[in-house]
C-alpha cells in the first residue's frame, strides 16, 4: 500500500509543477526607442562596471620612475582614478619581462639543452668505463675481507 501511495503522490507532484520553456528568445529590435542611459545593463555597459570610467590599461612598471609622483612606490598621484584591474596592473603584480622576445628565449633554451647534452656526450667519450670482464682473485681474498665466515669475493669456479 505504501508503494501505491508514493507512486500516486509522485504523479500528482509531477502534474503540479509548471513546465519551463525549452527555449527563450531574447533580442533587441531596431525600432525600440533608445534605452535609458541610467539603466546599466549589458547592452549599455558592456564592461559591467557601473559606468566607471577606466583609465588606459597600462602596467605601473612601465610608467616613468623619475616623474614627480605623490606615491613614488606605486607611481600614482593623489585622486587619480584607479583601473578596475588594479591588482593586475599595479607595481606589486608579477613583473612583465620585455627583455627578450619569445623566439630568442626559445633559442636560448635550446642552446642550453644542447650545451648540457654536448658536455655529457664529451664526458661519456673520455670517462673510463668499468672493466668488461670481472677479475678473479685466488682464494677469493678471504683474509683481506675479514676472515672465515665473511662475505667473500669471487673465487675460481664460482658461478658468474
Secondary structure, DSSP 8 states (H G I E B T S, - for coil): -HHHHHHHHHHHHHHHS----S-------TTS----TTS--TTT-TT-STT--------GGGS-TTS--SBTTTTB-TT----TTHHHHSTTS-----SS-HHHHHHHHHHHHHHHHHHHHHHHHHS----SS----GGGGTTTTTSTTS-----TT---
